[in-house]
């Protein structure tokens, strides 16, 4: 059974930082592309960042130069370092990976940024 468990969310002021973690189990983590998505209130779930098994990364334009995705294969964990947070980053952040052609999601972690 694939499990993704996010943590690290919270309430911060604009300009501050947070580091999200997503611990996985049930997959051979090191071969999987891992993604972060977010969903703001009343909006669709949007792609934020991805890291492939070879360590290559990509980001949505709005977070480039502020967010960094990384992974620790020994700990089966993917991270999202978020710096210079703004009110527009307020959302529930989800970890996602595809396994046997199925999308697997965590339950999400809330990030709230106030001005």
C-alpha positions in Angstrom: 0.0 0.0 0.0 1.4 3.4 -1.1 1.4 6.0 1.6 2.4 9.6 1.4 2.5 11.7 4.6 3.1 15.4 4.4 4.3 17.6 7.3 5.8 20.9 8.0 3.0 23.3 7.2 2.0 26.2 9.4 1.1 29.8 9.7 3.8 32.4 8.9 4.2 36.0 8.1 5.0 37.2 4.5 8.7 36.9 3.8 9.3 34.0 6.1 10.2 30.4 5.2 8.8 26.9 5.7 10.1 23.5 4.9 7.6 20.8 3.9 8.4 17.1 4.1 6.7 14.1 2.5 7.5 10.7 3.9 6.6 7.8 1.6 6.2 4.0 2.0 5.1 1.2 -0.2 7.1 2.2 -3.3 10.7 1.9 -4.4 11.2 5.6 -3.7 14.5 6.2 -5.5 13.1 5.4 -8.9 10.0 7.6 -8.7 9.4 11.2 -9.8 8.0 13.1 -6.9 5.7 16.1 -7.2 4.3 18.9 -5.0 1.0 20.4 -5.8 -1.1 23.0 -3.9 -4.7 24.0 -3.7 -5.8 27.4 -2.6 -9.4 27.9 -1.2 -11.9 27.8 -4.1 -9.3 27.0 -6.7 -8.1 23.9 -8.6 -5.1 21.9 -7.5 -2.0 23.2 -9.3 1.5 21.9 -9.9 4.3 23.5 -7.8 7.5 21.5 -8.3 8.9 18.1 -9.3 12.0 16.1 -8.8 13.0 13.1 -11.0 14.9 10.0 -10.0 18.0 11.5 -11.4 17.6 14.7 -9.3 16.5 17.0 -12.1 13.9 19.5 -11.0 11.3 21.8 -12.5 9.0 24.4 -11.0 6.0 26.5 -11.8 7.0 30.0 -12.7 5.5 31.7 -9.7 7.8 29.8 -7.3 11.1 29.7 -9.2 14.0 31.2 -7.2 11.9 31.0 -4.0 11.2 27.3 -3.6 13.6 24.3 -3.8 12.5 20.7 -4.1 14.9 18.0 -2.9 14.9 14.3 -2.0 16.6 12.0 0.4 16.4 8.5 -1.0 17.8 6.9 2.2 14.8 8.3 4.1 12.2 7.9 1.3 11.4 11.6 1.7 10.9 14.5 -0.5 11.2 18.1 0.7 10.0 21.5 -0.4 11.9 24.5 1.0 9.8 27.6 0.6 11.4 31.0 1.1 10.1 34.5 0.7 6.6 33.3 1.2 3.7 35.5 0.1 0.0 35.6 0.8 -0.5 34.1 -2.6 1.3 30.9 -1.4 -1.5 30.2 1.0 -2.8 26.7 0.2 -3.0 23.1 1.1 0.2 21.5 -0.2 0.1 17.9 -1.4 2.7 15.3 -2.3 2.1 13.1 -5.3 3.6 10.3 -7.2 2.5 7.8 -9.8 2.7 4.1 -9.1 1.4 1.4 -11.4 -0.3 4.0 -13.5 -2.3 5.4 -10.5 -1.9 8.8 -9.0 -1.2 8.6 -5.3 -1.7 11.6 -3.0 -1.0 12.5 0.6 -3.6 14.2 2.8 -1.9 17.5 2.5 -0.5 20.1 4.9 -1.9 23.6 5.3 0.4 26.6 4.6 -1.1 30.0 5.7 0.8 33.2 5.0 -0.4 36.5 6.4 0.7 40.0 5.5 
